[in-house]
Amino acid sequence: MSGSPQMIQPPAFALDPAQSGLELARRWIETVWPGGFVNRLAARPVDVAEGHMRVECDIDLGHSNFVGLVHGGVTAALVDIVGGGAAMTLLKPGESWKAIEAGDIEVGGRMPINPSGGLIGCGHPVGATGVRMALDAFRQTTGTAGGCQVEGANNVQTLNIGGSTTTTVSLVIGRD
């Protein structure tokens, strides 16, 4: 179609289905990531291990909202990169779907998500959701979570995106 804007395609980051998520994450550290959004964030992993990813980001005025604060969407994106990256390091090549089918993300699984049931299981205390999440994390790490206790829960990460995604908070609560 003539006259239509052309979408710029980033260079391909060849995914190797034989590589584990951890191997892919390690490769990301050594490579320029082609993703436009990740590049715009200026985010890059600097350390990965099984179940762990540390990312650095150079904040500039382009990350700010209209009052000059870092936009909540930037924070959410960074949490998404780190959380997704850490989870990715636990997965074998081409098997991420199996984590759901095998129950890996359920209580008793190797990486449980939302053992209390979250907003669906506990209701939605508007304005207090983050406090409830922090309380859930405290209970998990102190062994007082009752029927939804995750055995050996030493560290818990929460992610709360509120309102129109302008308020984003992630906590890591733990004993380690």
N, C-alpha and C positions, 0 to 999 in steps of 0.2 A: 504494500500500500504506500504510494508516494505521499509525502507530506506528513506521515505519521511519525511521532517521536520514536527514536530507536532506543530500546533498553540496552544499557551497557551490561554485558555479561562478565562477571569476574572470572579470572583464570580458574581452571578446574583444580580442585584439591582431590586428587585421585584417591578414592576410598578402596582399600584392599580388603575384600571380604574375609581374607585369611588372617587379618590382624585383629587382635583383641582390642577392646576399648582402651585399655591401658597403653598398648603399643601405639594406637592412634593418637592418644593424648600426648605421649612423649614425642611423637613426630610433629605434633602441632607446635611444641616449644621450639623445634628446630626449623620451622617453616613459616613463611609469611602466610597467614590465614587469608583466603580469598574472599571471605564473606564481607559484603559491604557494611552491614550493620555492626559487626564485630570490629571492623576496621574503624568505623566512625566513632565507636566508643573508645578506641585506642586501647582495647583490652587485650591482654596476652597472658597465657599461662606461664608461670615461671617455675612451678614445682608440681609434680604429680607423683602419686603413689597409689596403691590399691585403696580405693575409697576416699581419696584426697585430691583436691586440686586447689592451688593457690594462684590467683590471678592478680596482675597489677593493671592499673588504668591511669592514664594521664588525663586529669580533669582540666577542661578549659571552658571558656565562656559559652561554647557551643553546647555544653552539657547543662546549661542553666535554664531555669524557667524565667518568667517575666519579672520576677522580683530579685533575680540574681542568685537564687539557691540552686543547688544541683537538683535537677528534675527527678521526681520519684520514679519515672520510667527508666532512668539510667540505673538507679539502684536496683530496681526489679530485674533489669536485664543482666546486671552483674551477678545478682544472686542466682538467676536462671543459668548463666554460664557456669558458675562455680558448682551449683547443685547438680546440674545435668552432667557436667564434666566429671564430678566425683562419682556419680552413679555410673557413668559410662565406663569408668576404670574397673568396675566390678563385673562387667559383662563380657562374655566370650563372643567371638566373631559371629555376627548374624543371628544372635540369640536373644536380643533384648525383649522380644515378644514372649519368650519362654519365662522371663522373670514374673510376668503376670500370671501365666497359666500354671506355673509351678508353685505359686503362693509366696514367692520371695519377698513381696512387698506387704504381706499380711503379718499379723502378730504371730510370732513363731518362725517367720521367714528370716532370711539372712539380712534384709534391709527393709524392715517394716516402715510403712508410711501411714500416718494418721491413725494410730491404734485406738484412740478414743472415739473415732467416728467423725471427728471434726464438726463442722457446722451442721451436717445432716444428723449426726448422732447426738450432738449436745445442744442443738438449737443455735440461733444466731443472735447473741447479745450485742446488737449494734452499738458500736463505740467501745465495747469491752472485749471484743473478740481476741485482741492481742494479749490482754491480761489472762483470758482463759487459756490461750495457747502457752503462755509462760508458765501458768500453773500446771498445765499438763506436762510440760517439759520438766518442771521441778519435781512433780510426783514420779515421773519415770526415773529420773536420776537419783531419787532418794528411795526407790523401791516401794513407794506408797500408792501406786496407780491401780491397785485392786485387780479386777478382772481383765483389764487391758494392759497389764504390766508386761513390758518387754524385758525378758531375762537379760541381765548384763548391760542394761542401758546406762552407759556412763556419760554419754554426750548426746544431746538432742538439738537439732536445728529447727527453728520455726520460720515461717514466711507468712507475713500478713500484708496483703495489699488492700488498702481501704479506699472508700469513697470512689473518686474518679481516677484511681491509680496514682493520685498525687501524694498519698501517704503510704510509704512502703517501709516495713521494718522486718529485719531478720535478726534473730537472736540465736546464739549458740550457748546453751546452758549445760553445764556438766561438772563432773568431778575430776576430770583429767586436766 
